[in-house]
Amino acid sequence: MTSPPLAIAVVGAGIGGLAAAVGLRQAGFDVDVYEQAPELTEVGGGINMGPNAARILYRLGLAEGLDREAVRPISTHQRRWQDGRTLQRAPLNPACEQIYGAPHLTVHRADLLSIIASGFPAERIHLGHRLVGLAEKGDHVEARFEGGARRAADVLIGADGIHSTVRAALLGEEAPRFAGCVAYRGLVPVERIADLGLEIGSQSWVGPGGHFVHYFVSRGRLLNFVGWTEHDTWNREDWTDRATVARALAAFEGWHPQVRRIIAAAETCFVWALFDREPLPRWSAGRTTLLGDACHPMYPFMGQGAAQAIEDGATLAACLVAGGEASPAETLRRYESLRQPRVTRLQEMSRANKTRFHLPDGPAQEARDAEWASASDRSPEALRWLYGFDAGRLPEP
Ligand SMILES: Cc1cc2nc3c(=O)[nH]c(=O)nc-3n(C[C@H](O)[C@H](O)[C@H](O)COP(=O)(O)OP(=O)(O)OC[C@H]3O[C@@H](n4cnc5c(N)ncnc54)[C@H](O)[C@@H]3O)c2cc1C
């Protein structure tokens, strides 16, 4: 007699949780997703999906939505904040497809979330379910939700973001800390900036104490921008009224006319504070584990937070399939030990990029620019370790 498939509860229907749910279901597990919000939502505009994550999304059978909604940028171009001088420029597509067998995509977050959700039965996504507690019960784990509902599962996955309740239940309460950066984010209808003649690519402008990134999303109809500036403190109340186009323009005073033109063309913009945690010593306990921002939030300065959450789901599904008769606890430890070195490296690189991107003009900035000019760290070849990695393929045990 074959045993029934493991019942898996995924807490959190963000990009990471839903991508994991699709993969786990396709691998034959009995999966339910619990999301606190009354509907599926993603805050913000665009997101980069490097080939390492795009490969997984295509493998999940999401090609139709991705090919329809996502943009395939031709290049990535880093420039100086004031005079627009090129610091480095590297091809993205079709180079990534040729080298790695998967494209580099830029996509609106809401589009990406609904594309991933289209691969999972809606009736197994339980909206309005806010997890408030969990308990290991030996042969299962019990999840408790606001309002009193309880659900049992063989394995519980906390994909509930940087303020994770599952993480707090496993490892104790600890508030994430403000990372000293805020982002002004906005979307611009492309007809408003047609005169700029922008290539379908991604551009990133680096300057003292800030950087500004823009790329196309939504079938190329919108230009997404994110402008980062450094600040000592964050207080939500003080900042809520700062998310105006005028404030964003003031924050990028003196920057290149193209940067200012893009900000000015936005109807609205909003502000986003960056939070961080130290790498965790462990992610799993018993039948419960974590993925994505719940266990490894990272500065978005490698464009890899969501991509790593998607990788987590692929490795987790592969480990659970390979786990066979092993205890779930043993399998979850294997998943964690496979994932930790890679995400820790990316957390460190993302942090280092905050300093590198925001150097004041002077000798250190000149040395950085010379280094980028002589050895582009953005080229598909230089990023082989990142983009060529297949998180769904496990190394031999
Ligand atoms: C400005 C900016 C730009 C970025 N750019 C990129 C990029 O280009 N590429 C990239 O890969 N990453 C990028 N990132 C990082 C990326 O956005 C995150 O790493 C990613 O969205 C995390 O996904 P997640 O599913 O782990 O968590 P989340 O998206 O935070 O999802 C968590 C979900 O859990 C739900 N939830 C929370 N608590 C509970 C509870 N108690 N019960 C039930 N449900 C709960 C939430 O409602 C939410 O739906 C960027 C981030 C920022 C801020």
PDBQT file of the ligand as one rigid body, heavy atoms in Angstrom, charges set to zero:
ROOT
HETATM    1  C1  LIG A 401      12.278  48.181  -3.686  1.00  0.00    +0.000 C 
HETATM    2  C2  LIG A 401      12.483  46.704  -3.790  1.00  0.00    +0.000 A 
HETATM    3  C3  LIG A 401      12.919  46.166  -4.979  1.00  0.00    +0.000 A 
HETATM    4  C4  LIG A 401      13.130  44.776  -5.097  1.00  0.00    +0.000 A 
HETATM    5  N1  LIG A 401      13.548  44.275  -6.282  1.00  0.00    +0.000 NA
HETATM    6  C5  LIG A 401      13.729  42.945  -6.414  1.00  0.00    +0.000 A 
HETATM    7  C6  LIG A 401      14.130  42.402  -7.671  1.00  0.00    +0.000 A 
HETATM    8  O1  LIG A 401      14.331  43.126  -8.655  1.00  0.00    +0.000 OA
HETATM    9  N2  LIG A 401      14.272  41.047  -7.763  1.00  0.00    +0.000 N 
HETATM   10  C7  LIG A 401      14.042  40.214  -6.699  1.00  0.00    +0.000 A 
HETATM   11  O2  LIG A 401      14.167  38.980  -6.860  1.00  0.00    +0.000 OA
HETATM   12  N3  LIG A 401      13.665  40.703  -5.487  1.00  0.00    +0.000 NA
HETATM   13  C8  LIG A 401      13.508  42.042  -5.327  1.00  0.00    +0.000 A 
HETATM   14  N4  LIG A 401      13.113  42.538  -4.127  1.00  0.00    +0.000 N 
HETATM   15  C9  LIG A 401      12.932  41.625  -2.991  1.00  0.00    +0.000 C 
HETATM   16  C10 LIG A 401      11.567  40.944  -3.051  1.00  0.00    +0.000 C 
HETATM   17  O3  LIG A 401      10.537  41.904  -3.203  1.00  0.00    +0.000 OA
HETATM   18  C11 LIG A 401      11.314  40.117  -1.805  1.00  0.00    +0.000 C 
HETATM   19  O4  LIG A 401      12.467  39.391  -1.457  1.00  0.00    +0.000 OA
HETATM   20  C12 LIG A 401      10.180  39.136  -2.062  1.00  0.00    +0.000 C 
HETATM   21  O5  LIG A 401       9.012  39.798  -2.456  1.00  0.00    +0.000 OA
HETATM   22  C13 LIG A 401       9.905  38.278  -0.823  1.00  0.00    +0.000 C 
HETATM   23  O6  LIG A 401       8.878  37.350  -1.115  1.00  0.00    +0.000 OA
HETATM   24  P1  LIG A 401       8.269  36.440   0.014  1.00  0.00    +0.000 P 
HETATM   25  O7  LIG A 401       7.212  35.631  -0.675  1.00  0.00    +0.000 OA
HETATM   26  O8  LIG A 401       9.336  35.748   0.762  1.00  0.00    +0.000 OA
HETATM   27  O9  LIG A 401       7.600  37.438   1.068  1.00  0.00    +0.000 OA
HETATM   28  P2  LIG A 401       6.428  38.508   0.889  1.00  0.00    +0.000 P 
HETATM   29  O10 LIG A 401       6.339  39.005  -0.488  1.00  0.00    +0.000 OA
HETATM   30  O11 LIG A 401       6.612  39.493   1.987  1.00  0.00    +0.000 OA
HETATM   31  O12 LIG A 401       5.101  37.656   1.166  1.00  0.00    +0.000 OA
HETATM   32  C14 LIG A 401       4.714  37.263   2.450  1.00  0.00    +0.000 C 
HETATM   33  C15 LIG A 401       3.214  36.960   2.427  1.00  0.00    +0.000 C 
HETATM   34  O13 LIG A 401       2.851  36.385   3.688  1.00  0.00    +0.000 OA
HETATM   35  C16 LIG A 401       1.667  36.993   4.149  1.00  0.00    +0.000 C 
HETATM   36  N5  LIG A 401       1.681  36.903   5.617  1.00  0.00    +0.000 N 
HETATM   37  C17 LIG A 401       2.480  37.586   6.478  1.00  0.00    +0.000 A 
HETATM   38  N6  LIG A 401       2.209  37.221   7.748  1.00  0.00    +0.000 NA
HETATM   39  C18 LIG A 401       1.221  36.280   7.692  1.00  0.00    +0.000 A 
HETATM   40  C19 LIG A 401       0.521  35.511   8.674  1.00  0.00    +0.000 A 
HETATM   41  N7  LIG A 401       0.801  35.652   9.983  1.00  0.00    +0.000 N 
HETATM   42  N8  LIG A 401      -0.418  34.632   8.271  1.00  0.00    +0.000 NA
HETATM   43  C20 LIG A 401      -0.687  34.472   6.936  1.00  0.00    +0.000 A 
HETATM   44  N9  LIG A 401      -0.066  35.181   5.953  1.00  0.00    +0.000 NA
HETATM   45  C21 LIG A 401       0.885  36.058   6.328  1.00  0.00    +0.000 A 
HETATM   46  C22 LIG A 401       1.754  38.421   3.626  1.00  0.00    +0.000 C 
HETATM   47  O14 LIG A 401       0.470  39.019   3.584  1.00  0.00    +0.000 OA
HETATM   48  C23 LIG A 401       2.342  38.193   2.241  1.00  0.00    +0.000 C 
HETATM   49  O15 LIG A 401       1.362  37.936   1.273  1.00  0.00    +0.000 OA
HETATM   50  C24 LIG A 401      12.907  43.921  -3.986  1.00  0.00    +0.000 A 
HETATM   51  C25 LIG A 401      12.464  44.463  -2.773  1.00  0.00    +0.000 A 
HETATM   52  C26 LIG A 401      12.267  45.851  -2.671  1.00  0.00    +0.000 A 
HETATM   53  C27 LIG A 401      11.804  46.411  -1.372  1.00  0.00    +0.000 C 
ENDROOT
TORSDOF 0
